[in-house]
Amino acid sequence: MQKLYEEMKMRIEATIKLKRIPDHIRKQHKGFREWDFVLSKHDHQTILQILIDGRDSNAVDIEGNPLPTLVYLAREKRPQHHHHFKAGSMNALLELHGLDAIGGPCYNGSGCFHRREALCGKKYEKNYKVDWKKVSDTKADESASYLEETCKVLASCTFEHNTTWGKEMGLIYGFLVEDIITGLNIQCKGWKSMYLSPERDGFLGVAPITLLQTLVQHKRWMDGHLQVFLSRYCPLLYGYKKIPLKLRLAYCPYNLWAANCLATLYIVVMPCLCLLKGISLFPKISSPWVFPFAYVAFVHRAYSLNEFLWCGGTFRGWCNDQRMWLFNRTSAYFFALFETILKLLGYSRLNFVVTVKVADKEALKRYDGELIEFGATSPMFDILATLAMLNLFGIFGALKKVILDVDEDLQVLEKFGLQILLCFVLVTINLPSTLFQE
């Protein structure tokens, strides 16, 4: 399989360099006949082909069950036209389904299903009802080749010009988190969502497997969430009289995730700095006022662990999740907040960073071994290393006081016990991953 993939990759790269499809390859597949010349993956015409026609009685699997219609679509891309990344590709599929005269499947994305009417801008009405028998019986007399030619215009660069696509219909453009803003827009039109988590996973996705990729993805998400909150689509204002107040408030924790970095950075930085200066931030261990602090810390972590185990995780997985929670809040969230402020001031612009979808062999081995990779360089790593060293210096400062002041060592531990414990936990979180392996 790997050898075949490498051969295919070499043929594709050779074709791009040649700027045209060789004649002997053009005859092998119908789709190649549409390529008069090859520019790049960012500059090409629409390629559309119906691979499986669900109306064909011969379209069955090995057990004789009918197969659904399967269409390959590569929408047109031109440098002078913005393709809107994932949202644009999803809208191209929606536009195509809307005119196929067959009915087609419901819209599906990353672990979710939508009714087509909801995504196409229709407002929910109380008398709304789907006649599934009528939908299933819908037929079209056009041939597959005719549908291919007539539907190509729907995937062109100019089809959405002067339309409501990307504004009121389909996925909303202009945001890094098109799914969040689209879901809010759908709910404001009266549609309701339901949570369903079957035992068998309905979708298979690819997630980042390196630390840098994870931080970059979270930075993009947090940047997009804060962008939504500061736009005209702010749930508190846009959802007024459209959705309940509690639902509008439920959006806010997600939209303000990036701002949480300020509180987290304060908790991570100030205790160790005050420890070096001999300033106590918490009550003495012998003081009864220490119990509220201990109660909050214990209950919060216990609740988090219980929730993680209830969702099917393990204790080791929870430990690693706490590490990533800290890494994201002190680096990715901070950079997202900083970049959003620059965009508001006009010093930066919207930048969509696509996460890697193909895993490197060595990176996959490290991921399976639960090892965090620091091979790449990034300013976000500088923050993580600096915070870890600050807390380590705080511990050394406390040990120095205990060793030098032998007569007051117990008083030092009593006065700075909670701060020392917090610094120790933060340093432990940054230790190599092997500490958390079985």
TORLUMVEX-207614 format. One record per residue (C-alpha): residue number from 1; chain; x, y, z. Coordinates in Angstrom, 1 decimal, decimal comma. Example, Ala and Ser with C-alpha at 12.3 -4.5 7.8 and 13.67 -1.06 7.14 Angstrom:
<atoms>
ATOM|1|A|12,3|-4,5|7,8
ATOM|2|A|13,7|-1,1|7,1
</atoms>
This chain:
<atoms>
ATOM|1|A|0,0|0,0|0,0
ATOM|2|A|2,8|2,4|0,9
ATOM|3|A|4,6|1,6|-2,4
ATOM|4|A|1,5|2,3|-4,4
ATOM|5|A|0,9|5,6|-2,6
ATOM|6|A|4,5|6,7|-3,3
ATOM|7|A|4,1|5,9|-7,0
ATOM|8|A|0,8|7,8|-7,2
ATOM|9|A|2,4|10,8|-5,4
ATOM|10|A|5,3|10,8|-7,9
ATOM|11|A|2,9|10,7|-10,9
ATOM|12|A|0,9|13,6|-9,5
ATOM|13|A|4,0|15,7|-8,9
ATOM|14|A|5,3|14,9|-12,4
ATOM|15|A|2,0|15,9|-13,9
ATOM|16|A|2,0|19,3|-12,1
ATOM|17|A|5,5|20,0|-13,3
ATOM|18|A|4,6|19,1|-16,8
ATOM|19|A|1,5|21,4|-16,6
ATOM|20|A|-0,7|19,0|-18,6
ATOM|21|A|-2,0|15,4|-18,5
ATOM|22|A|0,0|13,0|-20,6
ATOM|23|A|-2,0|11,4|-23,4
ATOM|24|A|-1,6|7,9|-22,2
ATOM|25|A|-2,9|8,8|-18,7
ATOM|26|A|-5,8|11,0|-20,2
ATOM|27|A|-7,3|7,9|-21,8
ATOM|28|A|-7,3|5,9|-18,5
ATOM|29|A|-10,1|7,9|-16,7
ATOM|30|A|-12,9|10,1|-17,8
ATOM|31|A|-12,0|12,8|-15,2
ATOM|32|A|-8,6|13,4|-16,8
ATOM|33|A|-10,2|14,4|-20,1
ATOM|34|A|-11,4|17,6|-18,4
ATOM|35|A|-7,9|18,8|-17,6
ATOM|36|A|-6,5|20,6|-20,6
ATOM|37|A|-3,7|21,9|-18,5
ATOM|38|A|-2,7|21,7|-14,8
ATOM|39|A|-1,9|24,8|-12,8
ATOM|40|A|-2,0|23,8|-9,1
ATOM|41|A|-4,4|22,6|-6,4
ATOM|42|A|-5,3|26,3|-5,7
ATOM|43|A|-6,0|27,1|-9,4
ATOM|44|A|-8,2|24,7|-11,4
ATOM|45|A|-11,7|24,3|-12,9
ATOM|46|A|-14,6|22,3|-11,4
ATOM|47|A|-14,2|18,5|-11,5
ATOM|48|A|-17,4|16,6|-10,9
ATOM|49|A|-18,2|13,0|-11,5
ATOM|50|A|-21,0|10,7|-10,3
ATOM|51|A|-19,1|7,5|-9,2
ATOM|52|A|-22,2|5,6|-8,0
ATOM|53|A|-25,7|6,5|-9,3
ATOM|54|A|-28,2|5,5|-6,6
ATOM|55|A|-31,0|5,3|-9,1
ATOM|56|A|-29,2|2,5|-11,0
ATOM|57|A|-30,7|-0,9|-10,0
ATOM|58|A|-27,2|-2,4|-10,5
ATOM|59|A|-25,6|-0,1|-7,9
ATOM|60|A|-25,5|-2,7|-5,1
ATOM|61|A|-22,9|-4,0|-2,7
ATOM|62|A|-21,6|-7,6|-2,4
ATOM|63|A|-24,7|-8,5|-0,3
ATOM|64|A|-27,1|-7,1|-2,8
ATOM|65|A|-28,1|-4,0|-0,8
ATOM|66|A|-28,6|-0,8|-2,8
ATOM|67|A|-25,8|1,8|-2,6
ATOM|68|A|-26,4|5,5|-2,1
ATOM|69|A|-25,3|8,0|-4,7
ATOM|70|A|-21,6|8,8|-4,5
ATOM|71|A|-20,3|12,0|-6,2
ATOM|72|A|-16,7|13,2|-6,5
ATOM|73|A|-16,5|17,0|-6,5
ATOM|74|A|-13,4|19,3|-6,7
ATOM|75|A|-14,8|22,8|-6,7
ATOM|76|A|-13,3|25,4|-8,9
ATOM|77|A|-10,5|27,4|-7,3
ATOM|78|A|-9,0|30,6|-8,6
ATOM|79|A|-6,4|32,9|-7,0
ATOM|80|A|-8,6|36,0|-7,5
ATOM|81|A|-11,6|34,4|-5,7
ATOM|82|A|-11,6|33,6|-2,0
ATOM|83|A|-12,6|29,9|-1,5
ATOM|84|A|-13,5|30,3|2,2
ATOM|85|A|-11,7|27,1|3,2
ATOM|86|A|-13,8|24,4|4,8
ATOM|87|A|-17,0|26,5|4,9
ATOM|88|A|-16,8|27,1|1,1
ATOM|89|A|-16,3|23,4|0,3
ATOM|90|A|-19,3|22,5|2,5
ATOM|91|A|-21,5|25,1|0,9
ATOM|92|A|-20,4|23,8|-2,5
ATOM|93|A|-21,7|20,3|-1,5
ATOM|94|A|-25,0|21,8|-0,2
ATOM|95|A|-25,6|23,8|-3,4
ATOM|96|A|-24,9|20,7|-5,4
ATOM|97|A|-27,3|18,5|-3,4
ATOM|98|A|-30,1|21,2|-3,6
ATOM|99|A|-30,4|20,7|-7,4
ATOM|100|A|-29,8|17,0|-7,9
ATOM|101|A|-33,6|16,4|-7,9
ATOM|102|A|-33,0|13,2|-6,0
ATOM|103|A|-33,4|14,2|-2,4
ATOM|104|A|-29,9|13,3|-1,3
ATOM|105|A|-28,6|12,6|2,2
ATOM|106|A|-28,9|15,1|5,1
ATOM|107|A|-25,9|17,4|5,7
ATOM|108|A|-23,2|15,7|7,8
ATOM|109|A|-20,1|17,3|9,3
ATOM|110|A|-17,8|16,6|12,2
ATOM|111|A|-19,9|14,3|14,3
ATOM|112|A|-23,2|15,9|13,5
ATOM|113|A|-26,2|15,8|11,2
ATOM|114|A|-28,4|18,7|10,0
ATOM|115|A|-31,6|18,9|8,2
ATOM|116|A|-31,0|20,4|4,8
ATOM|117|A|-33,8|23,0|5,3
ATOM|118|A|-32,0|24,3|8,4
ATOM|119|A|-28,7|24,7|6,6
ATOM|120|A|-30,3|26,3|3,5
ATOM|121|A|-31,7|29,2|5,4
ATOM|122|A|-35,3|28,1|6,1
ATOM|123|A|-36,9|29,2|9,3
ATOM|124|A|-38,5|26,6|11,5
ATOM|125|A|-42,3|26,5|11,5
ATOM|126|A|-44,5|24,7|14,0
ATOM|127|A|-46,3|22,9|11,2
ATOM|128|A|-43,1|21,6|9,7
ATOM|129|A|-43,2|17,9|8,9
ATOM|130|A|-41,2|15,7|6,6
ATOM|131|A|-43,0|13,2|4,4
ATOM|132|A|-40,2|10,6|4,3
ATOM|133|A|-42,1|8,4|1,9
ATOM|134|A|-42,5|11,2|-0,6
ATOM|135|A|-38,8|12,1|-0,2
ATOM|136|A|-37,7|8,5|-0,7
ATOM|137|A|-39,8|8,1|-3,8
ATOM|138|A|-38,4|11,2|-5,5
ATOM|139|A|-36,8|10,2|-8,8
ATOM|140|A|-35,0|12,1|-11,6
ATOM|141|A|-35,1|11,2|-15,3
ATOM|142|A|-31,9|13,0|-16,2
ATOM|143|A|-28,8|10,9|-17,0
ATOM|144|A|-25,8|10,9|-14,8
ATOM|145|A|-23,7|12,7|-17,5
ATOM|146|A|-26,3|15,4|-17,8
ATOM|147|A|-26,4|16,0|-14,1
ATOM|148|A|-22,6|16,2|-14,0
ATOM|149|A|-22,5|19,0|-16,6
ATOM|150|A|-25,4|21,0|-15,2
ATOM|151|A|-24,2|20,9|-11,6
ATOM|152|A|-20,7|22,1|-12,4
ATOM|153|A|-21,9|25,7|-12,4
ATOM|154|A|-22,9|25,2|-8,7
ATOM|155|A|-19,2|24,6|-7,7
ATOM|156|A|-17,8|27,5|-9,7
ATOM|157|A|-16,0|30,5|-8,1
ATOM|158|A|-18,7|33,0|-9,1
ATOM|159|A|-21,9|31,1|-8,3
ATOM|160|A|-22,3|32,6|-4,8
ATOM|161|A|-21,8|36,2|-5,9
ATOM|162|A|-24,7|38,4|-5,1
ATOM|163|A|-26,5|35,6|-3,2
ATOM|164|A|-27,1|34,9|0,5
ATOM|165|A|-24,8|31,9|0,5
ATOM|166|A|-22,3|32,3|3,3
ATOM|167|A|-24,5|35,0|4,9
ATOM|168|A|-28,0|33,5|5,6
ATOM|169|A|-27,7|30,2|3,8
ATOM|170|A|-25,2|27,4|4,3
ATOM|171|A|-22,1|27,8|6,5
ATOM|172|A|-21,4|31,4|7,5
ATOM|173|A|-18,2|32,9|6,0
ATOM|174|A|-15,7|35,2|7,6
ATOM|175|A|-15,0|33,3|10,8
ATOM|176|A|-12,4|30,8|11,8
ATOM|177|A|-15,1|28,7|13,6
ATOM|178|A|-17,7|28,4|10,9
ATOM|179|A|-19,4|25,6|12,7
ATOM|180|A|-20,1|27,6|15,8
ATOM|181|A|-21,5|30,7|14,0
ATOM|182|A|-23,5|28,5|11,6
ATOM|183|A|-25,1|26,6|14,5
ATOM|184|A|-26,0|29,8|16,3
ATOM|185|A|-27,6|31,1|13,1
ATOM|186|A|-29,6|28,0|12,7
ATOM|187|A|-30,8|28,1|16,3
ATOM|188|A|-31,8|31,7|15,9
ATOM|189|A|-34,1|30,6|13,1
ATOM|190|A|-36,1|28,4|15,4
ATOM|191|A|-34,4|25,0|14,9
ATOM|192|A|-33,4|23,0|17,9
ATOM|193|A|-30,5|20,6|18,4
ATOM|194|A|-30,4|17,3|20,2
ATOM|195|A|-27,4|15,4|21,8
ATOM|196|A|-26,9|11,8|20,8
ATOM|197|A|-23,8|9,8|21,7
ATOM|198|A|-24,3|6,1|20,5
ATOM|199|A|-22,0|3,4|21,8
ATOM|200|A|-20,7|2,9|18,3
ATOM|201|A|-18,9|5,9|16,9
ATOM|202|A|-20,7|7,3|13,9
ATOM|203|A|-17,7|9,2|12,5
ATOM|204|A|-14,0|8,7|12,1
ATOM|205|A|-11,8|11,8|12,2
ATOM|206|A|-8,1|12,7|12,3
ATOM|207|A|-6,9|14,8|15,2
ATOM|208|A|-3,5|16,5|15,7
ATOM|209|A|-0,9|14,1|17,2
ATOM|210|A|1,9|16,5|18,0
ATOM|211|A|2,0|19,2|20,7
ATOM|212|A|2,6|22,0|18,2
ATOM|213|A|-0,3|21,0|15,9
ATOM|214|A|-2,6|20,8|18,9
ATOM|215|A|-1,6|24,2|20,1
ATOM|216|A|-2,0|25,7|16,7
ATOM|217|A|-5,5|24,2|16,3
ATOM|218|A|-6,6|25,4|19,7
ATOM|219|A|-5,2|28,9|18,9
ATOM|220|A|-7,3|29,0|15,8
ATOM|221|A|-10,4|27,8|17,6
ATOM|222|A|-10,0|30,4|20,4
ATOM|223|A|-9,3|33,1|18,0
ATOM|224|A|-12,5|32,3|16,1
ATOM|225|A|-14,6|32,0|19,3
ATOM|226|A|-13,5|35,4|20,5
ATOM|227|A|-14,0|36,8|17,0
ATOM|228|A|-17,6|35,7|17,1
ATOM|229|A|-18,2|37,3|20,6
ATOM|230|A|-16,8|40,6|19,4
ATOM|231|A|-18,8|40,6|16,1
ATOM|232|A|-22,4|41,4|15,3
ATOM|233|A|-23,1|37,7|15,9
ATOM|234|A|-22,4|38,0|19,6
ATOM|235|A|-24,8|35,5|21,1
ATOM|236|A|-26,0|37,9|23,8
ATOM|237|A|-27,0|40,5|21,2
ATOM|238|A|-27,7|38,5|18,0
ATOM|239|A|-29,8|35,9|19,9
ATOM|240|A|-31,9|38,5|21,6
ATOM|241|A|-35,6|37,5|21,3
ATOM|242|A|-34,5|34,6|19,1
ATOM|243|A|-33,2|32,0|21,6
ATOM|244|A|-33,5|31,7|25,4
ATOM|245|A|-31,2|33,7|27,6
ATOM|246|A|-29,7|30,6|29,2
ATOM|247|A|-28,7|29,4|25,7
ATOM|248|A|-27,2|32,7|24,9
ATOM|249|A|-25,2|32,6|28,1
ATOM|250|A|-24,2|29,0|27,4
ATOM|251|A|-22,3|30,2|24,3
ATOM|252|A|-20,3|32,7|26,3
ATOM|253|A|-17,9|30,3|28,1
ATOM|254|A|-16,8|29,0|24,7
ATOM|255|A|-16,6|32,5|23,1
ATOM|256|A|-14,5|33,8|26,0
ATOM|257|A|-12,1|30,8|26,3
ATOM|258|A|-9,2|32,9|25,1
ATOM|259|A|-9,7|35,5|27,9
ATOM|260|A|-9,3|32,7|30,4
ATOM|261|A|-5,6|32,7|29,7
ATOM|262|A|-5,2|35,9|31,8
ATOM|263|A|-6,5|34,3|35,0
ATOM|264|A|-4,5|31,1|34,3
ATOM|265|A|-1,3|33,0|33,7
ATOM|266|A|-1,8|34,9|37,0
ATOM|267|A|-2,3|31,7|39,0
ATOM|268|A|0,7|30,1|37,3
ATOM|269|A|3,1|33,1|37,6
ATOM|270|A|2,3|35,1|40,7
ATOM|271|A|2,6|32,3|43,4
ATOM|272|A|6,2|31,4|42,4
ATOM|273|A|7,2|35,1|42,1
ATOM|274|A|5,8|35,9|45,5
ATOM|275|A|7,4|32,8|46,9
ATOM|276|A|10,8|34,1|45,7
ATOM|277|A|10,1|37,4|47,4
ATOM|278|A|8,8|35,8|50,6
ATOM|279|A|5,2|37,0|50,1
ATOM|280|A|2,5|34,6|51,3
ATOM|281|A|-0,7|34,5|49,1
ATOM|282|A|-2,6|31,8|51,0
ATOM|283|A|-3,5|31,3|54,7
ATOM|284|A|-1,1|29,3|56,9
ATOM|285|A|-1,7|25,5|56,9
ATOM|286|A|-2,6|25,7|60,6
ATOM|287|A|-5,2|28,4|59,9
ATOM|288|A|-8,9|27,3|59,6
ATOM|289|A|-9,1|29,6|56,5
ATOM|290|A|-7,0|27,1|54,6
ATOM|291|A|-10,0|24,7|54,3
ATOM|292|A|-12,0|26,8|51,8
ATOM|293|A|-8,9|26,9|49,4
ATOM|294|A|-8,3|23,1|49,9
ATOM|295|A|-12,0|22,4|49,4
ATOM|296|A|-12,3|24,3|46,2
ATOM|297|A|-9,1|22,7|44,7
ATOM|298|A|-10,0|19,2|45,8
ATOM|299|A|-13,7|19,3|44,7
ATOM|300|A|-12,9|20,8|41,4
ATOM|301|A|-10,3|18,2|40,5
ATOM|302|A|-12,4|15,4|41,8
ATOM|303|A|-15,4|16,5|39,7
ATOM|304|A|-13,2|16,8|36,7
ATOM|305|A|-11,8|13,3|37,2
ATOM|306|A|-15,2|11,8|37,8
ATOM|307|A|-16,5|13,5|34,6
ATOM|308|A|-13,6|12,2|32,6
ATOM|309|A|-14,1|8,6|33,9
ATOM|310|A|-17,8|8,8|33,2
ATOM|311|A|-17,1|9,7|29,6
ATOM|312|A|-15,0|6,6|29,2
ATOM|313|A|-11,5|7,9|29,9
ATOM|314|A|-8,9|6,6|32,3
ATOM|315|A|-6,9|8,1|35,1
ATOM|316|A|-3,8|8,4|33,0
ATOM|317|A|-5,8|10,0|30,3
ATOM|318|A|-7,1|12,5|32,8
ATOM|319|A|-3,6|13,4|33,9
ATOM|320|A|-2,5|14,0|30,3
ATOM|321|A|-5,7|16,0|29,8
ATOM|322|A|-4,8|18,3|32,7
ATOM|323|A|-1,4|18,8|31,2
ATOM|324|A|-2,9|19,8|27,8
ATOM|325|A|-5,4|22,1|29,6
ATOM|326|A|-2,5|24,0|31,2
ATOM|327|A|-0,5|24,1|28,0
ATOM|328|A|-3,4|25,4|25,9
ATOM|329|A|-4,4|28,1|28,4
ATOM|330|A|-0,9|29,5|28,9
ATOM|331|A|0,2|29,5|25,3
ATOM|332|A|-2,5|28,9|22,6
ATOM|333|A|-5,2|30,9|24,4
ATOM|334|A|-2,8|33,8|25,1
ATOM|335|A|-1,6|34,0|21,5
ATOM|336|A|-5,3|33,9|20,3
ATOM|337|A|-6,2|36,8|22,6
ATOM|338|A|-3,2|38,8|21,5
ATOM|339|A|-3,8|38,2|17,8
ATOM|340|A|-7,5|39,1|18,1
ATOM|341|A|-6,6|42,4|19,8
ATOM|342|A|-4,2|43,1|16,9
ATOM|343|A|-7,0|42,4|14,4
ATOM|344|A|-9,3|44,8|16,2
ATOM|345|A|-6,7|47,5|16,0
ATOM|346|A|-6,1|46,8|12,3
ATOM|347|A|-2,5|45,5|12,7
ATOM|348|A|-3,4|41,9|11,6
ATOM|349|A|-5,9|40,1|9,5
ATOM|350|A|-7,8|36,8|9,4
ATOM|351|A|-5,4|33,9|9,0
ATOM|352|A|-6,7|30,4|8,7
ATOM|353|A|-4,0|27,8|9,5
ATOM|354|A|-4,9|24,3|8,2
ATOM|355|A|-3,9|21,5|10,6
ATOM|356|A|-1,9|18,6|9,2
ATOM|357|A|-4,2|15,7|8,2
ATOM|358|A|-1,4|13,2|7,4
ATOM|359|A|0,6|11,8|10,2
ATOM|360|A|4,3|11,2|10,0
ATOM|361|A|5,4|7,6|10,9
ATOM|362|A|7,8|8,8|13,6
ATOM|363|A|5,3|11,3|15,0
ATOM|364|A|2,7|8,5|15,1
ATOM|365|A|5,1|6,3|17,1
ATOM|366|A|5,7|9,1|19,6
ATOM|367|A|1,9|9,6|19,9
ATOM|368|A|1,2|5,9|20,5
ATOM|369|A|3,9|6,0|23,2
ATOM|370|A|2,3|9,1|24,7
ATOM|371|A|5,5|11,2|24,2
ATOM|372|A|5,1|14,9|23,6
ATOM|373|A|7,2|16,1|20,7
ATOM|374|A|9,2|19,3|21,0
ATOM|375|A|11,1|18,9|17,7
ATOM|376|A|9,6|22,0|16,1
ATOM|377|A|10,3|25,6|17,1
ATOM|378|A|7,5|27,9|18,2
ATOM|379|A|7,1|30,9|20,5
ATOM|380|A|4,4|29,0|22,3
ATOM|381|A|7,1|26,5|23,5
ATOM|382|A|9,1|29,4|24,9
ATOM|383|A|6,1|30,3|27,2
ATOM|384|A|5,7|26,8|28,4
ATOM|385|A|9,4|26,4|29,2
ATOM|386|A|9,6|29,8|30,9
ATOM|387|A|6,6|29,1|33,2
ATOM|388|A|8,0|25,7|34,2
ATOM|389|A|11,4|27,2|35,0
ATOM|390|A|9,8|30,0|37,1
ATOM|391|A|8,0|27,5|39,3
ATOM|392|A|11,1|25,4|39,6
ATOM|393|A|13,0|28,4|40,8
ATOM|394|A|10,2|29,1|43,2
ATOM|395|A|10,7|25,6|44,7
ATOM|396|A|14,5|26,1|44,9
ATOM|397|A|13,9|29,4|46,7
ATOM|398|A|11,6|27,8|49,2
ATOM|399|A|14,2|24,9|49,8
ATOM|400|A|16,9|27,5|50,3
ATOM|401|A|14,9|29,2|53,0
ATOM|402|A|14,2|25,9|54,7
ATOM|403|A|17,9|24,9|54,6
ATOM|404|A|19,4|28,2|55,7
ATOM|405|A|16,8|29,0|58,4
ATOM|406|A|16,9|25,8|60,3
ATOM|407|A|15,1|27,2|63,3
ATOM|408|A|12,3|28,5|61,2
ATOM|409|A|11,9|25,7|58,7
ATOM|410|A|8,6|24,6|60,0
ATOM|411|A|7,3|28,2|59,9
ATOM|412|A|8,4|28,5|56,3
ATOM|413|A|6,5|25,3|55,4
ATOM|414|A|3,5|26,4|57,4
ATOM|415|A|3,4|29,8|55,8
ATOM|416|A|4,2|28,9|52,2
ATOM|417|A|3,0|25,3|52,1
ATOM|418|A|0,2|25,9|49,6
ATOM|419|A|2,4|28,0|47,3
ATOM|420|A|5,1|25,3|47,4
ATOM|421|A|2,6|22,6|46,6
ATOM|422|A|1,2|24,6|43,7
ATOM|423|A|4,7|25,2|42,3
ATOM|424|A|5,4|21,5|42,7
ATOM|425|A|2,3|20,5|40,8
ATOM|426|A|3,0|22,9|38,0
ATOM|427|A|6,6|21,6|37,6
ATOM|428|A|5,4|18,0|37,7
ATOM|429|A|2,9|18,6|34,9
ATOM|430|A|5,8|19,7|32,7
ATOM|431|A|7,9|16,6|33,4
ATOM|432|A|8,4|14,1|30,5
ATOM|433|A|5,4|12,0|29,6
ATOM|434|A|6,9|8,8|30,8
ATOM|435|A|6,0|9,8|34,3
ATOM|436|A|2,3|9,3|33,4
ATOM|437|A|2,8|6,0|31,6
ATOM|438|A|2,0|2,6|33,1
</atoms>
